[in-house]
Amino acid sequence: MRRKKIQWAPYMLLLPSLIYLAVFFAWPMVRALQLSVTGGGAELLTLYEEPGEESEVVALVPIQTEAPIVEIGTVEEELASGRTRDQYWYKLETIDKDGNEVTGWAPFFLLSLDAGRRDSTQARVVAGDTTESALTTSHIERMINDAKFMESIRTTLLLIIVILPLQFILAIVMALLLQSQLRGSTIFLYIYAIPLGVSDLAAGLIWLSIFQQSGYLNTVLEGLGILDDPYIFIQRDNRFTWVLFAVVLAEVWRATSIVMVIIVSGLQAIPSSLVEAGEVFGANLWQRLRYIILPLLMPSIQVALILRTILAFQVFAVLIAIAGSRSVATVMARETFYWYDPVGYGNPNVAAAYSGLIMILSLGIALIYLRTITTQEEKSRRVKT
């Protein structure tokens, strides 16, 4: 019996996809999860009994710890040229990684001194010199206990709940208009595609120029006599009204075109004979949309929902441009950046915990979409089984 020849072409086409998933998805995901549950990175500062690294270690202190300075000392350091210089060391009274009160010496270059003066009385640990790789839940606990944690989750979910329905309603209307092939409908395609060429940050700045105190909206309202003085839309006291309203408008304007492109591709796959048959049998536009078009669009809607939900969890630049200060409004992506940024908290482990939570929520919602939004083929398959 002649042996069947193996077709290697499909496997060769699959190989680049597997490499892409491994390099750009699997490895970063595993690394982020690992970083969130281990000590990872130089996040602990060593305190010594006396100035100088030859002295006995007395404690390990987490970075970003505030500590009063009780004494200043110097250690003679030999340079590569053979010369010597004095290196400043500071004696700190602080709390170690286990929560105990400790006193010990640390070099100046691992500390941020109050007002940047060497004679400061207050310091903050800004860098570490040792690692702790044991498994720990301290980073996750620190994320959960963060003052902005629940606010960031609420704001992110609120944006998703408001943005997604608006985008899909508008995208379906826009796609149906393009599919109707009315005279001049091609012009609408070009108009709808304009936001695709605008970056997140640029979109945020555009809508900021509309809503800020000296922006276009106030100018129009004052010109019509509706307002006597400019109204401050973007401020801390109304962050859940005008601030989020501006962010929703910016996101809907910027990203609805992406959903529209997916819906248009789904509409083009629907046989026109089915829609024409519904029209012949007396179905009006709403009935054709509900019973013919939307059920056949479910695969495209499913893809668009998953894509937009994942991107909605990553709303960042638009919020930065419009809200500005973190105290005005924040989302999960912004908290991830703030914890990672050295100017912020500078803690990549907690940032990894935030990013891991975003990934878990995104995957969880994507699975819900896959289970609840069923296509005609899936429904018929379930009926048969």
C-alpha positions as CSV (number, residue, x, y, z in Angstrom):
1,M,0.0,0.0,0.0
2,R,1.4,3.4,-1.0
3,R,2.1,5.7,1.9
4,K,0.2,9.0,1.8
5,K,2.5,12.0,1.3
6,I,2.5,14.5,4.2
7,Q,1.5,18.0,3.1
8,W,3.9,20.3,4.9
9,A,2.6,23.6,3.4
10,P,-0.2,24.1,6.0
11,Y,2.3,23.6,8.8
12,M,4.8,26.0,7.3
13,L,2.0,28.6,7.1
14,L,1.0,27.9,10.7
15,L,4.6,28.3,12.0
16,P,4.8,32.2,11.8
17,S,1.5,32.4,13.7
18,L,2.8,30.2,16.5
19,I,6.1,32.2,16.7
20,Y,4.1,35.4,16.8
21,L,1.8,34.2,19.6
22,A,4.8,32.8,21.6
23,V,6.9,36.0,21.3
24,F,4.3,38.7,21.5
25,F,1.6,37.1,23.6
26,A,2.5,34.0,25.6
27,W,5.9,35.1,26.9
28,P,4.8,38.7,27.9
29,M,1.7,37.2,29.6
30,V,3.7,34.6,31.6
31,R,6.3,37.2,32.5
32,A,3.7,39.7,33.7
33,L,2.0,37.0,35.8
34,Q,5.3,35.9,37.2
35,L,6.4,39.4,38.1
36,S,3.1,40.0,39.9
37,V,3.5,37.0,42.3
38,T,7.3,37.2,42.9
39,G,9.6,39.7,44.4
40,G,11.2,40.2,41.0
41,G,13.5,43.2,40.3
42,A,15.7,45.2,42.7
43,E,12.8,46.4,44.9
44,L,14.5,46.0,48.3
45,L,17.1,48.3,49.9
46,T,19.7,46.8,52.2
47,L,20.3,48.6,55.5
48,Y,23.6,48.1,57.2
49,E,24.6,48.3,60.8
50,E,27.4,50.8,60.0
51,P,28.2,53.0,56.9
52,G,29.7,50.8,54.2
53,E,28.8,47.6,52.5
54,E,31.3,45.6,54.5
55,S,29.1,46.1,57.6
56,E,26.5,43.6,58.8
57,V,23.1,43.7,57.1
58,V,20.3,44.6,59.6
59,A,17.2,44.8,57.4
60,L,15.6,45.0,53.9
61,V,13.3,47.9,53.1
62,P,10.8,48.1,50.2
63,I,11.3,50.9,47.7
64,Q,9.0,54.0,48.0
65,T,9.3,53.8,51.8
66,E,9.5,57.1,53.6
67,A,12.1,57.4,56.3
68,P,13.4,60.2,58.6
69,I,17.2,60.7,58.6
70,V,18.7,60.5,62.1
71,E,22.4,60.8,61.2
72,I,24.7,61.5,58.3
73,G,28.0,59.8,57.8
74,T,30.7,59.4,55.1
75,V,32.7,56.5,53.7
76,E,35.9,57.0,51.8
77,E,35.4,55.6,48.3
78,E,38.4,54.8,46.0
79,L,37.9,55.7,42.3
80,A,39.3,54.0,39.2
81,S,41.9,56.7,38.9
82,G,43.3,55.9,42.3
83,R,41.9,59.0,43.9
84,T,39.5,58.9,46.8
85,R,36.3,60.8,47.7
86,D,33.7,60.8,50.4
87,Q,30.5,58.9,49.8
88,Y,27.5,60.1,51.9
89,W,25.6,57.5,53.9
90,Y,22.3,58.2,55.8
91,K,21.1,56.5,58.9
92,L,17.3,55.8,58.6
93,E,14.5,55.0,61.0
94,T,11.9,53.1,59.0
95,I,9.8,49.9,58.5
96,D,11.3,46.8,56.9
97,K,9.6,44.4,54.5
98,D,8.2,42.4,57.4
99,G,6.7,45.5,59.1
100,N,9.2,45.8,61.9
101,E,10.8,49.1,63.0
102,V,14.4,49.1,62.1
103,T,17.4,51.5,62.0
104,G,20.3,51.2,59.6
105,W,22.6,52.9,57.1
106,A,22.0,53.3,53.3
107,P,24.0,55.1,50.6
108,F,22.7,58.5,49.3
109,F,22.3,57.4,45.6
110,L,19.5,55.0,46.5
111,L,17.5,57.7,48.2
112,S,15.5,60.7,47.3
113,L,16.2,63.5,49.7
114,D,13.7,66.1,50.8
115,A,14.3,69.2,48.6
116,G,17.4,67.5,47.2
117,R,19.6,68.7,50.0
118,R,22.3,66.6,51.5
119,D,21.4,67.9,55.0
120,S,17.8,66.9,54.6
121,T,15.9,65.3,57.5
122,Q,13.6,63.2,55.4
123,A,14.3,60.6,52.6
124,R,12.4,58.2,50.4
125,V,13.8,54.9,49.1
126,V,13.7,55.2,45.3
127,A,15.9,52.2,44.2
128,G,16.8,48.8,45.5
129,D,20.0,46.8,45.6
130,T,18.8,43.3,46.2
131,T,16.0,40.9,45.0
132,E,13.6,38.6,46.6
133,S,12.3,35.9,44.2
134,A,10.0,33.9,46.6
135,L,6.4,33.6,45.7
136,T,4.3,36.3,47.4
137,T,0.8,37.8,47.2
138,S,2.0,41.2,48.6
139,H,1.9,42.9,45.2
140,I,-1.6,41.8,44.5
141,E,-2.7,42.9,48.1
142,R,-1.0,46.2,47.6
143,M,-2.9,46.7,44.3
144,I,-6.2,45.8,45.9
145,N,-5.6,48.1,48.9
146,D,-4.6,51.0,46.6
147,A,-6.8,54.0,47.1
148,K,-7.4,54.2,43.3
149,F,-8.0,50.5,42.7
150,M,-11.9,50.4,42.9
151,E,-12.2,53.8,41.3
152,S,-10.1,52.6,38.3
153,I,-12.2,49.5,37.9
154,R,-15.5,51.3,38.2
155,T,-14.5,54.0,35.6
156,T,-13.1,51.4,33.2
157,L,-16.3,49.3,33.3
158,L,-18.5,52.3,33.1
159,L,-16.7,53.5,30.0
160,I,-17.1,50.0,28.4
161,I,-20.8,49.8,29.3
162,V,-21.5,53.3,27.8
163,I,-19.1,53.2,24.8
164,L,-19.8,49.7,23.3
165,P,-23.6,50.1,22.7
166,L,-23.1,53.6,21.2
167,Q,-20.3,52.4,18.9
168,F,-22.2,49.3,17.7
169,I,-25.4,51.2,17.0
170,L,-23.6,53.9,15.1
171,A,-21.4,51.4,13.3
172,I,-24.4,49.3,12.1
173,V,-26.2,52.4,10.8
174,M,-23.0,53.6,9.1
175,A,-22.4,50.2,7.5
176,L,-26.1,49.9,6.3
177,L,-25.8,53.4,4.7
178,L,-22.6,52.3,2.9
179,Q,-24.2,49.0,1.9
180,S,-27.3,50.7,0.5
181,Q,-25.2,52.1,-2.4
182,L,-27.0,55.4,-2.5
183,R,-25.6,58.1,-4.7
184,G,-22.8,59.8,-2.8
185,S,-22.5,57.1,-0.2
186,T,-18.8,56.6,-1.1
187,I,-18.2,60.2,0.3
188,F,-19.5,59.0,3.7
189,L,-16.9,56.2,3.6
190,Y,-14.1,58.7,3.4
191,I,-15.6,60.8,6.1
192,Y,-16.1,57.8,8.4
193,A,-12.5,56.7,7.8
194,I,-11.0,60.1,8.9
195,P,-10.7,59.1,12.7
196,L,-8.8,55.9,11.7
197,G,-5.8,58.2,10.8
198,V,-5.9,60.0,14.2
199,S,-3.9,58.7,17.2
200,D,-5.4,58.2,20.7
201,L,-3.6,61.2,22.1
202,A,-4.5,63.4,19.2
203,A,-8.2,62.5,19.5
204,G,-8.0,63.3,23.2
205,L,-6.4,66.7,22.5
206,I,-9.1,67.5,19.8
207,W,-11.9,66.9,22.3
208,L,-10.0,68.7,25.0
209,S,-9.9,71.8,22.7
210,I,-13.7,71.5,22.5
211,F,-14.5,71.2,26.2
212,Q,-11.8,73.3,27.8
213,Q,-12.7,76.7,29.3
214,S,-11.6,78.7,26.2
215,G,-12.6,75.9,23.8
216,Y,-15.0,75.7,20.9
217,L,-18.1,74.7,22.9
218,N,-17.9,77.6,25.3
219,T,-17.2,80.0,22.3
220,V,-20.4,78.7,20.5
221,L,-22.6,78.9,23.6
222,E,-21.4,82.4,24.5
223,G,-21.9,83.5,20.9
224,L,-25.5,82.2,21.0
225,G,-26.1,84.0,24.3
226,I,-26.8,80.8,26.2
227,L,-23.8,81.4,28.5
228,D,-22.6,84.7,29.9
229,D,-19.3,83.3,31.2
230,P,-17.3,80.3,30.1
231,Y,-18.3,77.1,31.9
232,I,-15.5,74.9,33.2
233,F,-16.5,71.4,31.9
234,I,-13.2,69.6,32.8
235,Q,-12.8,69.8,36.6
236,R,-12.4,67.5,39.6
237,D,-15.9,68.1,41.0
238,N,-17.7,66.8,37.9
239,R,-15.4,64.0,36.8
240,F,-18.3,61.5,36.4
241,T,-20.2,63.9,34.2
242,W,-18.4,66.1,31.7
243,V,-15.0,64.5,32.0
244,L,-16.3,61.0,31.3
245,F,-18.7,62.4,28.8
246,A,-15.8,64.0,26.9
247,V,-13.9,60.7,27.1
248,V,-16.9,58.7,25.8
249,L,-17.3,61.2,22.8
250,A,-13.6,61.0,22.0
251,E,-13.6,57.2,22.1
252,V,-16.8,56.8,20.1
253,W,-15.6,59.3,17.5
254,R,-12.1,57.7,17.3
255,A,-12.9,54.0,17.2
256,T,-16.4,53.5,15.8
257,S,-14.9,53.4,12.3
258,I,-13.0,50.2,13.3
259,V,-16.3,48.5,14.3
260,M,-17.8,49.8,11.0
261,V,-15.1,48.2,8.9
262,I,-15.8,44.8,10.5
263,I,-19.6,45.2,10.1
264,V,-19.2,46.2,6.5
265,S,-17.1,43.1,5.8
266,G,-19.8,41.0,7.4
267,L,-22.6,42.7,5.4
268,Q,-20.8,41.9,2.2
269,A,-20.7,38.2,3.1
270,I,-24.5,38.1,3.4
271,P,-26.2,37.0,0.1
272,S,-28.3,39.8,-1.3
273,S,-30.9,37.3,-2.4
274,L,-31.8,36.6,1.3
275,V,-32.5,40.3,2.0
276,E,-34.4,40.6,-1.3
277,A,-36.5,37.6,-0.4
278,G,-37.5,39.1,2.9
279,E,-38.5,42.3,1.1
280,V,-40.6,40.3,-1.4
281,F,-42.4,38.6,1.4
282,G,-43.3,42.0,2.9
283,A,-40.7,42.4,5.6
284,N,-40.0,46.0,6.5
285,L,-36.5,47.5,7.1
286,W,-36.6,46.7,10.9
287,Q,-37.9,43.2,10.3
288,R,-35.2,42.5,7.7
289,L,-32.6,43.9,10.0
290,R,-33.8,41.9,13.0
291,Y,-34.6,38.5,11.4
292,I,-32.1,38.4,8.5
293,I,-29.2,40.8,8.7
294,L,-28.4,40.7,12.4
295,P,-28.4,36.9,12.8
296,L,-26.1,36.5,9.8
297,L,-23.9,39.3,11.2
298,M,-23.3,37.6,14.5
299,P,-19.8,36.3,13.6
300,S,-18.7,39.8,12.7
301,I,-20.4,41.3,15.8
302,Q,-18.6,38.7,17.9
303,V,-15.2,39.6,16.5
304,A,-15.9,43.4,16.9
305,L,-17.2,43.0,20.4
306,I,-14.1,41.1,21.5
307,L,-11.7,43.6,19.8
308,R,-13.4,46.7,21.2
309,T,-13.8,45.3,24.7
310,I,-10.0,44.6,24.8
311,L,-9.2,48.0,23.5
312,A,-11.6,49.7,25.9
313,F,-9.7,48.2,28.8
314,Q,-6.7,49.9,27.4
315,V,-8.1,53.4,27.2
316,F,-5.2,55.6,28.3
317,A,-4.0,58.4,26.1
318,V,-7.5,59.9,25.5
319,L,-8.1,60.1,29.3
320,I,-4.6,61.6,29.9
321,A,-5.3,64.3,27.3
322,I,-8.7,65.2,28.6
323,A,-8.6,64.6,32.4
324,G,-5.0,65.5,32.9
325,S,-4.5,65.0,36.7
326,R,-4.9,61.4,38.0
327,S,-7.1,62.8,40.8
328,V,-9.7,64.0,38.3
329,A,-10.3,60.5,36.7
330,T,-8.4,57.3,36.3
331,V,-8.7,53.9,34.7
332,M,-6.9,50.6,35.0
333,A,-4.5,51.2,32.2
334,R,-3.5,54.6,33.8
335,E,-2.9,53.0,37.2
336,T,-0.7,50.4,35.5
337,F,1.4,53.1,33.9
338,Y,1.5,55.1,37.2
339,W,2.7,52.2,39.2
340,Y,5.4,51.4,36.6
341,D,6.5,55.0,36.0
342,P,9.6,55.9,38.1
343,V,8.1,59.4,38.5
344,G,5.0,57.7,40.0
345,Y,5.4,54.8,42.4
346,G,8.1,53.0,40.4
347,N,6.9,49.5,41.3
348,P,6.8,47.2,38.3
349,N,5.4,44.3,40.4
350,V,2.2,46.1,41.2
351,A,2.1,47.4,37.6
352,A,2.3,43.7,36.5
353,A,-0.5,42.8,38.9
354,Y,-2.7,45.5,37.3
355,S,-1.8,44.4,33.7
356,G,-2.5,40.8,34.7
357,L,-6.0,41.8,36.0
358,I,-6.7,43.6,32.8
359,M,-5.7,40.5,30.8
360,I,-7.9,38.2,33.0
361,L,-10.9,40.5,32.7
362,S,-10.4,40.9,28.9
363,L,-10.1,37.1,28.4
364,G,-13.1,36.4,30.7
365,I,-15.4,38.8,28.9
366,A,-14.2,37.4,25.5
367,L,-15.1,33.9,26.6
368,I,-18.6,35.2,27.7
369,Y,-19.0,36.7,24.2
370,L,-18.0,33.4,22.6
371,R,-20.5,31.4,24.7
372,T,-23.4,33.8,24.6
373,I,-23.3,35.2,21.0
374,T,-24.1,32.2,18.8
375,T,-24.2,32.0,15.0
376,Q,-26.8,30.2,13.0
377,E,-24.5,27.3,12.4
378,E,-23.8,26.9,16.2
379,K,-27.6,27.1,17.0
380,S,-28.4,24.4,14.4
381,R,-25.5,22.2,15.7
382,R,-26.8,22.5,19.2
383,V,-30.3,21.5,18.1
384,K,-28.9,18.4,16.4
385,T,-27.0,17.3,19.4
